[in-house]
Amino acid sequence: MSHPLAPSKSGPAPGASPWPWAGRLLLLVLAGNMLIDGLEVSVVVVALPSIGADQGLSAWQVQWAMGGFALGFGALLLPGRHLALRLGHRRLYLGALALFVLASVAGGLTTDPLLLLGSRIVKGMSAALTAPTGLTIISTTYEEGPARARALSVYTFCGGIGFTTGLLLSGVLTPHDWRWTFVATAPFAAVLLVLAAGAVPHRQPRPRSAQRSGPALRELLGNGALLRPALGAAVLNGTYLGLLSLVAHQAWSLLHWSAWQTAAACLPACLPLAVAALSAGRMVARFGAARLVVLGATPHLLGLALYACLDAPRSYATDLLPTLALVGLGFVPAFAALNAQAGQAVDAADRGTAITLYQTAVQAGAVVVPGAVAALLTFGPRAGPAAAHRPALLLLCALAALGLLVALRGLTTSRPGGADVR
């Protein structure tokens, strides 16, 4: 899933007016766009089995409707930083938002599976440009202090509730026609585009903390204090999305649930994201990032292990609910703390590039792990539909165990104040 990148340290744009109506309109646009980006991660999860059945796609093929968004997002994060400097934040933001609208409409109207999946990649690429650019616009428009803090809180909160909103929207739209899950965001994004044309400032200063190029990138790739949270976040995000896609598959093929039943069943894994969106930073400050990562990774692994012990899920209350609740409760503190660790791993001059690398790893996990789960469901041992989930869940458990080991390593290498020893 997506998460706001590190804010710029530059000051407000000349003539910017943070909290009159113009500033509030700008925040409405940026936060609304962030909500849509979060929504897009989950809006097709429940619809995946319906898409596969209608288009004649295997579990491996159809999972790219979800993974394609993460693929496009992760692939353009690093190049997007250079595009923003070359084209300007306003031009890049408006162009990416317009491309998002076109890709949404194309994905909903096409009958070609390749174009369908391609539209998801394009939407992910668009989000890779609007999400960090929107955060930069906030950091360069609102004065440092209460105004900027409020704007960042709203922005982060909308990203947090977007994932849960997308899951519910998928449950509502899929029974009517799964194509609505592709096109539903188009009218909202179009309205935001019109508002953004008048709200996004024309002048944006260049960030004062200009990024160093090649040498800084090579140094970051050898920074253990950054690589640990990047690996941990890739594993956490990948196993989380892999579990949800697996539950959606089994709810369709084994339990014969409706799309709405599946969406409602997954809420225990998603609601904590929305509820804790505004308090995550305070949790990290109070308990320390390293401890929170371990605290989150442990129930995450336990929940997956409980599911892996089942011959087949039959009762929601006794079979699925414990796993989804444990995974949801573990994800929130761990993911917030991993974000904090990544931001603390480098000096301020390299922080923008470091967080972009970290976010690329997060999106890589969202591509690779659900893809591996779908591959095992499609090409794995034929043990009958009741036990088809076992190899995939064993993989998720192994990866979650790796994540816990990385978290424990981070705990032993952290200073009392919470910062990692490099």
Secondary structure, 3 states (H helix, E strand, C coil): CCCCCCCCCCCCCCCCCCCCHHHHHHHHHHHHHHHHHHHHHHCCCCCHHHHHHHHCCCHHHHCHHHHHHHHHHHHHHHHHHHHHHHHCHHHHHHHHHHHHHHHHHHHHHCCCHHHHHHHHHHHHHHHHHHHHHHHHHHHHHCCCCHHHHHHHHHHHHHHHHHHHHHHHHHHHHCCCCCCHHHHCHHHHHHHHHHHHHHHCCCCCCCCCCCCCCHHHHHHHHCCHHHHHHHHHHHHHHHHHHHHHHHHHHHHHHCCCCCHHHHHHHCHHHHHHHHHCCCCHHHHHHHHCHHHHHHHHHHHHHHHHHHHHCCCCCCCHHHHHHHHHHHHHHHHHHHHHHHHHHHHHCCCHHHHHHHHHHHHHHHHHHHHHHHHHHHHHHHHCCCCCCCCCCHHHHHHHHHHHHHHHHHHHHHHHCECCCCCECC
